[in-house]
Structure formats: C-alpha cells, structure tokens
Amino acid sequence: MQEPAPSDPIRLELYVRTMSPPGARTRQEDVIGRLHRLEDADHVADTHVQVWGRQIDPTTNAAETDQGQFVLNRIAEFKQWALANNTTLDAFYETREQSSTITGEEYTTIVLPKMGLAEYHGPELAQVTPCAERDGVYTVTDHLDDIRRRVAGNASEQGSAGTSVAEE
C-alpha cells in the first residue's frame, strides 16, 4: 500500500450489510468505535458508514437506482484497485447464480461482505479490506491496526505530544 502524501487527507468508508448484524454485532461495534476515535483525534479527515445490504443483482431495476449504482460503482472501483495491487476480492464479493423458487427464473447476484473498509488518500483509493494477498487474508481489523501504526509513527516523527492512538 502506498503511503499518503502529507497533504492528502485520509478518508475511511465502512460498508456494512446491516446496522445490527446477527453474530457480528460486537465486531462491527468495535470497528465503528475505532473509526470514530481516529476521526475524533484528527488522524483521519472523515469517516463514513454506509449500509449496502447483503447482495445486489446488477440486472434489476433496483440496481438502476442511485443507491444501486453507488454500490455497483464501488464494487467496480474496488475490483479495479485489486487488479492494480496484485490482490483479489473474489472471495469477498462473490458472484452467485441463483434461481427463484417461485418463478424458476435464473439470475446472478453479487454477495457483499458483512463488513468492508475503503481507505482514500485525497481522491485516490489506497486500500480495500477484506482482501486476499499472497500471505493470506488482510482483514478490516488488520487494516485499522496498520492505520493506527501509521498515525502513531507520524506523530512520533513530528515530535508531537498529541492525542494518543494506543486505545485504537
């Protein structure tokens, strides 16, 4: 991952299926809390949490709505980033063939991860998690740990006695 230029503000976007996920609530709450602490301490310029659901069928009228286009555009941007960075998102943005039990109609959906994090430096997408790298899976938690280390390193390089990031 490339390091941000000092003038490039860091923006974090968290994508979740639901605001109350069964079985993942504690983990999601922890991640959202960490995002808020990073923003409150001015380590990132902005954080945003976006609910985008469980899956999307790109061929439906719903996919043509503003929200549907937003989701599809983000997926395309994330996949382009993955190609350029020798990583893959396939296991986390799985394409599945489905069929309706009522009509028997076949359709394709893209299943979205329970939680995904995008890091932007200025307008440029710098990192997407979860992703698969040669060494294994790089998770949202790994990503936040790396951001914490980077901002702690920047604070010590600047000789700043600013806000502690140890609690991140």
N, C-alpha and C positions, 0 to 999 in steps of 0.2 A: 504494500500500500504506500502511496506517495504521501510525504509529509506536507501539511498545509503551509503556504506562504504566510508570514506573519500578518499580512493584511487581509488574508482570506478568512472571513468568519466561518465558523463551523456550525452547521445546522443539522439536527438529527430528526429523522422522521421514523416513528414507530408505527408499524402496521399490525393490527390485531384482528382476529376473526370476530370477537365479541368483547364487550367490556366486563363480562362476568363468565370467564371460561371454566367449565367444569374440569376439575383435575389440574388446572394450570393457574388458578387464581393467585396463589401465593407468589409464584414465579413472576407472573405479569405485574403484580403489585410492586414487587421488588424492582423490576426493570423501570417501571414508571417513576418510582421514588428516586432511583438513581438519575434518571433523566432530569427530574425537577431539581435535584441537588446540583447537577452540573450547570444547569441554566441559572439557578439562584446564585451560584458562586461566580457567574460570568465566565465560566470555562468554555461554554458554547453560546453562540449568539441566539439560538432559538431551538426549541423542541416542539414537536407536533405529534399528537397521537391520532391515527386515522383508523376507524373501523372499516374493514373492507370485505367482511364476510368469509364464508368457508370456501366458495368456489364461484367460478364465472363461466358461462357458456358464451364464447365470443360471437355466436351467430344469432343471439336473441335480441329482441327489441330493448330489453333491459341493458344489454351491452352497448347500445347506441345512446343511452342517456349520458349526461355529464359525468355522473359517478362511474358508470360502466366504462366510459372512455378514459377516465382518470386511472382506473385500475389496470386496464389493458395497456395504457401508455407507460405506467410504472413498471409493469411486468416486462415490456419490451425494452425499456431503459435498463432495467436490472440485468436482463439476459445479454444485452449488448456489452454492459460493463463486464460481465462474467467472461465473455469471449475475449475481450481485450486484456483481461487479467489472468488468463490461464487457470480459471476456476470454473466450477459448474454449480448451477442452481437446480438442475433437473430433479433431484430427489425432493426438493422443497417446493417446487412449482410444477407438480406432476400433472401431465395431460392424461386424462382417462376417457375411454369410450364408455358411454352409459346408454341405457335404454329405459324408456318409460314403461312402467308396469301397466299403465292404463292404456296408452296408445300404441305401445310397441315401437315407437319412433326412436331411432338411434341419434345420439348427439355426443359432442365432445365437450368436456369441461376442463378447466384448469383449476386444480385444487391448490388453494393458497396455504402458506404455512400458518400455524397458530399464532406466531409472532415473528415479525421481520423488522430489521433495523437498517435504514439507509443513512449514510453519513455524506454530507455535501460540504465541500470547501468552496465557499462562494457559490457559483452556479454549477460547479463540477461535481459529479458523483464520484466519491473517493472509495467507498466500501459498502457492500451489501452483506448482511448476515441474516439467516444462516447461509453458508455456502460450503461446498466440498473442495478441499485442496488436496494436494498430494499427501500431506501429512495427516489428513483426516478432516473432520467437520470443524469449522470455525463458527461458533455459536454467537448468539446475541450477547450472552454473558461474557464470552471471551472478548468480543468487540468492545463492550463497555469497560472491561478491565484494561484493555490496551489504551483506550481514550484516557482513562484515569492515570495510567503511567505516563502518557504523553504530556498531559497538562501538569502533572507533578514535576516532570523533567523540565518543562518550560518555565515553571515557577522557580525552580532551583537555579536554572541557568540565568534568569533575570535577577536573582538575588532577592526575590520578592518574599515578603513576610505576609503574603496574602492569605486568603482562605485555604484551609487545609482540605485536601481531597482524600484523605485517608479513609473517611467514612463512606466514600463512594463504593 
